[in-house]
Amino acid sequence: MSTRDSGGPRVASSRGGYWTRTRRRRLSRRSLLRASARAGVGAAGLALVGCSDDEPAPQELQQQTMPQQDEPPEPPELQQQPSQQQSQATGQQAAQAEPPSAPLRGGIIRVWLATEQHDRWDPHRSRFRHTRAAHSLMYNRLIRPSSASTGELEADLCGLPEMPDQNTYIFSVEPGAVFWDHEPANGRAFTAEDIRWNIERQQAAVDANGLPDPHFFRRDAYDRTNSAEATSNESISLTTAAPDAGYLASVHASPFAWMTSPEAAEQFGEAWRDDPSDVFLNSGTGPYTPLLYNGFELTLVRSGNWWRGDSAWAEGITFTSGDANNIVSLYGAAAFDRADFPLSNETVEALREQYPDHPTHELPLASAVELLAPLSADPESPLADPRLLRAVSVAIDRSQLIERLYRGHGRASGPLPWYLDGWSLSEQQLATFPGYRNDRDADLAEVTQLLSAAGAIAGSSVLPLVVADLFEGFFPGSGESLRSMIADATGLQVELENRPFAEAIDQLRGGERFCFLGWGAVPHGADPIDDWRRTLHTSGSGHWSDDANAQLDALIDDMSTTFDLAARQQIGRQVQEILLSGEVHQWRIPLLNGIQLGLHQPWLHPDPRLFDYAWSTDHLSTSWLDTSLDAYPVGRELPPREEESAEGG
């Protein structure tokens, strides 16, 4: 039975009056100019902040199939900003005799994010990464990765569960966990019954009218929960139908596993799905609540009843989007605290020279450059022999490709990308395998042996190579570079063709066979078991290669039921080793991941986990600002609430 009031939807209290008024407000152009001036944003930067009350309609962007972290065309030459903040920044760390030894509260973090590229504010029906970045500061999960790269789990809304057996998980709600002190939940306690409701809503996947809704993208994941029983306000028992070692990480600690309030579904209705312009259609337990969204700028403010004392150090966080070319000038004017994506690495290197005392950082580009090489069941196809495809993999000069695509800022990746600490093979281990060795002559000799064993005669076999149009658009000429690299090393004829990404994927899924160059999917977690079960296991729905291997299937099955983390990681390393050795056919061949360079203002003290891959925006809440530094922009303020401003729209 629900622990919420059973007499129908809650009536908003007087505290909710602010929330209702705030939902109706939009920042006027005049107010935006004033707020931008406070932040140090000049007229040239207004395109980046946004100057209109009009908000773009949501679009199912093609960017869901391409990484949103790779380099755009290089911005124009750096603009010199003779601002007071810039002159003060140099050497200011030396002037700070006693830097703070612990995080300080206060200040406003300002960073770039393409806030106009979001889909839905309903946390159960969103899948865009920019929306997820905002949600990560407004919502909590039952548990979470302590680091996106290692995948080790820690408490969030609940502590780590007790497991009386391999099918049962008993979660206890953390003391003090509450929803925001605004309507519709009005600051009430988060309960075990809320957990049950969130899981069952994901499983039901219906809209406010009870009709099936395909936007519940994680229904299959939540269907892994066999039962959910709230045994008290603070405790819930979840079961799975069979032992499932990936259940916690893949379902309850996944990047989109947000918990919201039942009152929100009752009050927001289908506006929650259909109105992307109204950021106040959110109801969370997280450290920050929405203050402003005008389509180009999103400002969050610290929740008045945030229930943890170890985070939410900044008073507010502002995400600003627009013309990336303005980031350079805005960083120089102290209007941004970070300079990394979407700037090119060349631009960041120039900024590093301009501000040599500013701390630097790097971020892995989460989507691997990947070659798909599925085996064909057609004996006449050159893709029917795994030895020929193995030769193609070894023939690729990964170091040359890193230089060609990312100008040297990248690293070769094995079956798991190098940034997944504890799961991927070390750089030293990887360098012992063909295709990754620092001995090109040995690799070419192995290519010759493989082709000879396959009976391939130079010039007689034609290898079809398809390049994703999005990939070729980002890296013009990359397809030809790979074609010539393979042809020169193997003597094969390589026919090159560009195709739309979605079309090529549909063709591979439907049984057409060709080699395909593009970006791989961003890992949803460090633990690869779900992805491997889907794409490498013979019975996997995403296994598009006409091959089977009982040894590989057995390892994946074993990994799926091994609950000890270290033991599961060891099995994962075995899987990688047999793929790299050629013992089994590796039809998905990750080649490399790029590296994004960055730097940040001296007053920003980022949580190091902020620079993990992809799903790390929530660590802005554990980053903090030293507002006592002279260079910190003292005029940086939160935008005023509409009712506090004497100026109208």
N, C-alpha and C positions, 0 to 999 in steps of 0.2 A: 504494500500500500504506500502511496506517495506520502512523503513527510511535508509536502507543501499544503497550503490551504486548499481544501477540497470544494470550496464554495464558488468555484469559477475563477476567471482571471483576476489577478490583483488589480486594485484601483491604485493609480499613481498617488503617492503621498505628496505632501508639500515640497519635499526634496526633489520630486520629479518635475516640478514646474520649471526649474532651471533647464533640465534636460530637454523638455518639450520646446522651450523658447530657443535653446541653442540649436536644436535640430533644424529650425527654420532659418537660422542665420546663414548668410554667405558673406565673405569678405568683399567689401566694395572695392572698386579700383582705387578710390582715394585712400581707404584704409590700407590697401595693399602697398601703395606708394609709401605711406608713412611707416608701415612695418618693415618694408624693404630698406628704407633709409636707416632705420634703427639697426638693421642687420648688416649695414655696410654695402648693400646692393645698389649699384648705380643704375642709370637708365638703360645702359647696354645689357644689364643682367635681367631686366624685367621679362624678357622672352623666356628666360629660364625659370623664373618664379611663376609666371602666369599673370595676365592682366585682365582677365575676363571672368564674369560670373558664369559664362556658358561652360558646360562640362561635356566632354566627349562621350559618345555612346560606347558601351563595351563592345569589343570585337574579339572573335575567336582568332587571335593573332597566329600567324604562321610561326611566331617566335616560340610557341610551345614545342616545336620540333627542332628548334635551333637554340644554341646557348645564347644567353643574353649577357655574356661576359666577354665576348671577343672584341677585338679592336675595330673601331670604325675608322673611316678615313682620318688621317692625321689632322688635328686642328691647325689653324694658321699660327704664325709666329707668336711667341709669348708676348703678352702685353705687359710692359713695365708699369707697375702701380706705385707711384710715389706717395703712398699713404702713410700716415703716422703708424698704423699697425705694422706695416711691412718693415719700417725702419726700426721699430722696437723689437721685432721678432728675433733679429740677429743678436746672438749673445745673451738673450734674456735668461736662459737657463743658468748661466754663470752668475747672473745677478741674484738669482734665487738661492740664498745661502743655505736655507734649510727647507728643501722640498718636502711636501707633506708625505708622511710615512703611511697614511691610511686614506682611503677614499673620502672625498669631501662631497657634501650635498650642494646643489645649486647649479645654475647655468643652464644653457640651452644648447644641445648638440644639433648641429646642422650638417646634413649629408645629402648627397645626390641619390635620387631614386626615380625611375620612370613611373611616377605615381599615376599618370594618365593611362598606363597600360595595366589595368587591373580588370577583373571580371565581376565578381559578386562579393558582397560583404558577408553573406551567410557563410560562416566558417565551415559548414558541412558541404557546401556546394561550390566552393572556390577551388581552383587548381592553378591559377597564375602565380608565378613566383613573386611578382611585385606585391600582389595582394597578400601573399603569405608573409612577406617581410613585415608588413604593417600588423597583420594578425599576431605575429610572434611577440609583439610588445603589448597586445591587448588581451591575449588568451593564455591559458595554460593547458598542459596535457596531464594525464594521470601520472606519468613518469616521463623523463626526458633523457637524451644523451648528455652526459657531462661534457662531452666534446663530440661534435659532428664527425670528426675524423677517426676517433677511436671506437665510438659506439658504446662505450661503457655507460651504464644507466645509473640514474640517480633519482631522488624524490622530486616530485613537482607538486601537483595537487594531492597526491598520495605518496606514502613511502613505498619502497620496493616491496612487492607482495610476498607473503608467505606461500609456500607451495607444499601442502601436505601430501600431494602426489603429483605426477607429471601432467595431469589434466586439470588441476584446480589451482586457482590464483585468488588469494584473499587479500584485497586491498583495504587499507585504512586511510581515511581522509586526514590530511595534515591539520593539526590544531590551528584554528583561526582563519582557515580558508573561507573567503567570502566573495560574493559578487560585488561589482561596483556599487557605490552608494548613490545610484541614480535609477530611474525607471528603466526597464520594467522590473528588475529584480530587487531594487531598493536596498542593497547592502545586506541581504540575507545570507545566511551560512550556506556554503556549498555542501551538499549531502551525498550520501551513497545513492539515494534515489535519483539524483541528477545524473550520476554515472549511468545507471540503468536506462534512463530516458534517452541520453545521448547515443548509447549503443543501439537501442531499439529504433531510434529515428533513422540512423544510418542504414540499418538493416531493412526497414520498411521502405525507404526511398520513395516516399509519396509527397505530393505537394499539399498545400493547405486545403485543397478540395478532395484529398484522398486519392488523387490520380497518380499513376506511376510517373516519376520524374527522373530522367536520365542524368541529371546534374549531380546526383549523389555518386560521385566518381569512386568513392572508397567503400561502396557497398560490399564488394567481394571480400575485402580485408576484414570488415566487421562481421561478415558471415562466418568467420573462423571462431567466433564466440558462440558456443553451443547453448549456454544459459547464463543469465545474469540475475542474481538474487541479492537484494539489499537486506542484510540481516539486522541492521540497525542504522541509525542516522549516519554513523561514521564508518560502517564496514559493509563491503559487498564481496560476494563470492562469484567469480567468473570461471566457467569451465570451457574446455575445448573437447571436441569429439575424440581426438587422439593426441598423443604427445606431439607438440609443435614447438620446437626450440626457437623458432623465429617469431613466435607470437607476440611477445612483449615489445621487441624492437620494431617489428613490422606493422603492428596495429596500434598499440597504445603510446609508443614513443616515436612514431613516424612524424615526418615534418608537418602533416596536416591534421594531426589527431586532437584538434581543439575541443574543449568542453565549453558549452554555452548554456543558457538558461531556457527551460521550457516556456517561461513567460515571454521570451523573445519571439518564439515561434507563434505563440498565441496572438501577440500584439502586432508583430510586423507583417504577418501573412506573407503573401507572395511579393510584396515590395522588397522583402529581404533578398529574393532571387532576382527581381526584375529592375530594381532601381540602384544602379551602381554609383549614382551621384551623392547619395545620402549616407555619409560615413557614420551618422548617429544610429544607423541600423546595425548596431553591434551591442552585445551584452556579454561582458567577459568578467574574468576574475584576475586579469593581468595587471601589471604595474602601471600601465598608462591607459588613459581614456582619450577619445578623440576630442579635439577642440576646433579644428578647421579642416575642411577639404574643399578646394575650389577647382579641382581637376588637374592642377599642376603643382599644388603645394598641399602637403598633409602635415598638420601639426598635432602632436599628441602631448598631453599634460599628465604629470604624475597623479595617479589615483589618490584621492583623499583618504581612502581606507585600505591602501595596499598593505597586505598582511605579513609582509616579510621585511626584515630590517637590513638584509644583505644585498640590496639591489635598488634600482630606481634612484640612482644618485642624482641624475640630472633632473632639473625642474620640468624640462620638456625636451622633446625630440622633433625636429622638423625635417621632413623629406621634401626635396625640391627637385623638379625636373625641368625639361626644356632643352634648349640648344646646348649640346655638350661643349661647343666651342667656347662658351662663356665661363666654364668651370675654372679655367686658368686665371682669368681676371678676378673672379669671385674668390678664389682661394687667396690670391694676393691681397684682396681687400678684407681678408679675415671673415668672409661671409660663409665659407665652407670650412669644415674641420678636417676633411679628408680629401685627398686627390688621388684617385685610382681609376677604377672603371667608371665611365666608358672612355677615359683618355687613352691614347696610344702610349706604349711604353717609351717611345722616343720623347713624347711631351713630358711624361713624368720624369724622365732622366734630366731633361732641361730644367724642370722645376727643382729637382734635387740639387742641381748646380746653383740655382738662384737662391735656394734656402738651405745652405749646407748644414745648418744647426737643427733643422726639423727632423724628427724621428722618421725612419723609413720602415716600410713593411712590404710583404708580398702576399698575394692570394693565388691559390691554384685555380685555373680555369676548369670548372668541374666536368665539362663534357669532353670526353676523350675524342681525339681524331681516330677514327675507326675504319677498318676495312672489313666488310662482310664477304666471306668466301664460302658460300654453302655448297656442299657436294650435290651433284646431279645424279639422278637415277638413270639418266639416258647414257648408255655406254658409248655413244658416239660423241658426247660432249667432252671437251677438254676438262670440264669441271667434274668429271666422273672419277678422276684419279686423285686421291688425297695427297699423293707424293708431289704431283704438279702444283697443287695449291700450297703445300708446305714450302715448295721452292719459291713461290711468289712471296710468301711471308718473309722468308729469310732474305730474299733479294732486296727488300725495302731497306734503304739506308735511313734509319730513324734520325741519326744526328743531322744528316743533310736536310731531312724534312723539317726538323725543328728550326733549323736556320732559315729555310725557305718560307715557312708559315709564320713563325714567331720571332724571327731575327735572333735566334739563339736563346730566347727566354722560354724555356720549356724543358721537360724531361721525358725520356722514354717511359712508357707504361706497359706493364705486363697485363695479364688477365684482370688484375685489379689495379687501379691507379695508385701511384706512389704515395699520394697524400693520405691514404687510408691506413694510418699507423696501426700496427698490430695485426693487420689482415694481409696487406700486400707484401710481396717479397722485397727484401732489401735491395738497394742499388747494387751491392756487391754480388748478391745471389743472382740477380737478373742478368748481370754482365757475364755470367758463365754460360748462357744459352745462346744458340744460333740466332742471329738477327739483332742481338743486343751486345755482342762481344765488341771489344775494341780491336778486332782483327778482321778487317774487311776481306782480306784474301782468303781466310779460312771460311768465311760465310759464302764467298763466291764458289769456292771449291765444293762446298756442301750443296749449293744450288745445282752445280753440274752433275753431281752424283745422283741427286733426287730426280732430275730430269731424265738422266740415262736410265734409271730404274723404272721410270714411268713410260719409257719408250717414246718420249717426246723428241721430235726432230726439229732442229732450229728452222723457223720459218714456216713449218707445216701446221702448227696448232694456232688457232685464233682465240685469244682470251678476251671475252667481253668485259669492259670496265665502264661502269656507270658512275657518274659523279653527281651528287645532289646539287640542284641549281642554287640553293641557298649557300652551300659551302663554296661553290665556284664564284658566287657573287662576292663573298667575303674575301676570298683568296683567288683573285683572277689568275688563271694559268696554272693553278695547283693540280688540276686533272692532267694536264699535259706533262707536268713535272713528274708525277707518279707514273704515268704511262711510259715515258722515256726511261725512267729509272728501272722499271720492271723489264722493259724490252731489252735494254742494254745488258742487264745482268743475266737474262734467261735466253735471249734469242727468239722469244715468242713474238708472234704478231699480237699486238694489243689494240683492240678497237675501242676508241674512246667516245662516250656519248654523255651529254648532260640530260638529266630528267628531273622533273619536279619531285621533291622529297616524298610527298605523300603518295604519288603515283608509283614510285619505285618500291616503296615499302609494301604497298598493296600487291604489286606484282610478285615480290619475293614471298609474301604470305600465301599468294595463290599458286605458287609452284614454279614460276619462272626462275631461271638460275643465271646469275651473273655476279661478278665482283662489284661491290658498291662502296664508294668512298664518301664519308660524311662524318657528322658528329654522332657519337653515341649518346644514350640517355644519361642524365645526371643520376648518380646513385641516390636512392631515397634514404639510404643508411649505410653505415660502414659494413654491417653484416651482409654478405652477398647471397645468403641462402635462397631468399625468395627469387632473386633475379636468376640465379643458376638453375633453380628448379623449373623456372619458366622457359629458359632459353638453351640450357645445356643438357638437361635431362631428356632422354628420348621421348618421354610422354609429355613434355612441356608444350604449352600452347604457343609459345614463341620460338620453338625449335624448328627452324625453317630449312634445315640441312638434311639431306637424305642419307643419314648415317645413324648408327646406333653403337653404343659401347657399354657393355655390361659393367666394366670396371668403374667407369665414370659415374654411371647411374647409381652403383652401390655406394660410392663415396658420398654422393649428394644425399642419398636416402639416409645414410648414417649421420651425416651432418645435421639433417633435419630433426633428428631425435636425440642429439647430444646437447645437454643443457649446460654443461661446464664450458665457460667461455674460452678458456685456454685450450681445452681439448677441441672445441669447434674450430678455433683459429688454426690449430695444427692440421686438422683435416682440410681446411681451406687452402693451406699451403701445399698440401699433397695434390689437390686438384690443380692448382696453378702449375706445379712442377710437371705433371704428366701432360698438360696442355702444351707447355713450352718445349718439352723434350720431343714432341712429335709422336708420343705413344698413342695418342688419340687425336682425331682431327679437331683442330681449333677453327671453327667456322666464323666466330667473332674474334677479330684480331685488333684489340686496342693498340694503337701505335704510340701515342704521345699525348701529353696534356700541356697546354701552355701555362705560362706564369704571368700574372698581372702585377706590375710594379706599382708602388704607392708611397705616399708620405702623408704625414698628418701634422696638424698644428701642435706646438709644444704644450699647450694647455690641455690637450686631449690625452687622457690616460686610458687607452683601450684595453679591455680584457683581451689577453692574447688569443683566446678562443674566437674572438670576433673575426679573425683572419683564417679560420677554418674554411672549408669549401661550402659553397651554396647556402646551406641552411643554418647560418650562424648569426643572423641579424638580431636574434633575441639577446645576444650578449652586448648590445648597446645598453641594455638596462644595468649591466654590471661594469660598464665603462663610466668614467667620471671626468669632470673638468676641474682644473685648478684655476678658479676665477680670480685668485689673488695675484696672478701674474699681471704685470703692467700691460702686456700686449693683449690680454683678453679683451675683446670688444665690449666695453662696459655698457654701451647702448643697446646691446642685444636683448630683446625682450620678447615675451610671448605676444602674439597679436591680441588686441583687446576684444573682449566679448562685445557683441552688438549692443547690449543694454548698458555697457559701460562707456560707449562712445556717443558723443553729442552729434556726430556727423552721420547722416543717413547714407543710403546706397546711392 
